Structures are given as C-alpha cells and as structure tokens.
Amino acid sequence: MSRGETSGRIEARFDSLRAEGRAAFVPFIMASDPDTETSLEILKGLPGAGADIIELGVMFSDPMADGPAIQAAGLRAKAGGARLSNTLNMVETFRQQDNETPIILMGYYNPIYIYGVEKFVTNARAAGVDGLIVVDLPPEEDNELCLPALDGGMHFIRLATPTTDDVRLPTVLANTSGFVYYVAVAGITGTKSAETMEIHAAVARLQRHTDLPIAVGFGIRSAEQARAIAEVADAAVVGSAIVQTIADNLDRDGKPIAGLVDKVLEFTRELADGVRTAKRQAAE
C-alpha cells in the first residue's frame, strides 16, 4: 500500500536537530489529565519548555504496558472527561498556535477501533496529528491500523525492546516510520531504569538495521538520566516522571492546586536542559 504524504514535521524536526548536533527531547502527558482544560494548558506550554516532539497519551481503561503513574493518569483523565474526540480537539486547538512541533498520539488500539479506523485516520490527520504509537498492535496486525495510517499520511512508530532480537527486528521495522521507539527496560513504564552502556549497545544494534532516528524511553526520571540518553540516542522520552509531577500537585479531591501548570513546565524545562547539554557520542 502506498503511503500518503505526511506533514513533514517529524522529518523537519530531526533534520534541524541533527544540524544543531543534539538529540530531541520528547515529553509525554496524558490527554485530559487531570482535566481537559489543565491538560491543554500544559500541552500548549510544552514547546516553550523545551519539547521538540510531544507524545500525547490516549486514555484507555486497561493500559497493560504502563506502570502506576500513567495508570493513575488515565483514571484521572477518564474522570476528567477524556474521550478520543476530545484528544483530537486538543491537538486541533494546539495547532492554532503551533504548526511546527510534531505531536504523536500514544496508546492502545481499542479506543481507535471503537471510534472507527477510517474516521480516526481522517480526523486525526486533519487535526494535526503526525504519528501514532499503538503498543498492542504487533506487525502481524498491520492491516488493522498501521497501513491505513501510513496511507492516510501519518507515521506509525513501532516499539523495539531488549527482547526484540535480530531475527524479529526486520519484521518490527518493516512498516515503521518517523522514528523507532526503543523501550529501554523489559516491563512497564516508570518502574526501573536501564544502564547507559546497555542502551548504547542497543541503539548501535538498531542503527545497523535502520536509518530512522532512535528514541529511547521508559525509566528516565531526571535531567541527568535524560542527558545520558541524549548522548547516545536521537531522542530521550520522559513520561512517568512528568505525569507524577502532575499527580503531586493535586488536592485531595484530585483538583489542580495553584501553580500546577507552572511546576510541570518548570520540571519539563529541567529535563529539556539536560538533553540540550548532552555531548553526542558516535555509536560503536
């Protein structure tokens, strides 16, 4: 199946960062956590806080790849009125002020299936979504969403893990576009971190199989860890630590306390500064 014309935002962003000689910083937030209004305010503030690419989580009731922090964010988002249509509206609103920062929707297939694949691809592309990460659709199911998304002009970003061996890797990479997301630890999000040397070796192995940029996520919780990842990979992804910062600034009723948005963006800026101060190393 032929691929539709993409917005080009992901390619342009990695090209510009390559010219700068640095990696991308990619924060993750859950759409509508803790409510749509607050979440949209955070989303709008992320580029100014140093986000090069944004991952926006799509709420799902059974997030099997996510740890406690993102599971809790999903529950808050659900209580805050999260719907896939609302998430697309958030992207559309964001695009009114920013037409350059790439946005990736990350989540699970069920909400998209219920919404309707053809309708979703059309509406997501129109809203300004650049790519998808759908963690529970393996390559064997590419006809479900991957190929329609590619044909509709959105990138389909695949996950590779420490257990993805050289036999499996070509299958994983076959229809991957935009970049490859390397999950640095085997397990759920936000629970442990991998050693930098292990990540260096994993990135080097992936680079032998693909020319796509390599983003690394799962387990990055500080500016120092983000810096270490940015020295060996093309992008550092931080999710659970940012989501936990949101949780830490809610009252007993789960409502935002004064200054929540500022604190989240301040922490995001610290992480971005860590990435920006990294000294790039050539993979061996």
Beta strands, then each sheet from edge to edge (+ up, - down):
strand 1: 24-30
strand 2: 54-57
strand 3: 103-107
strand 4: 131-134
strand 5: 155-156
strand 6: 159-160
strand 7: 180-183
strand 8: 214-217
strand 9: 235-238
sheet 1: 5+ 4+ 3+ 2+ 1+ 9+ 8+ 7+ 6+
end
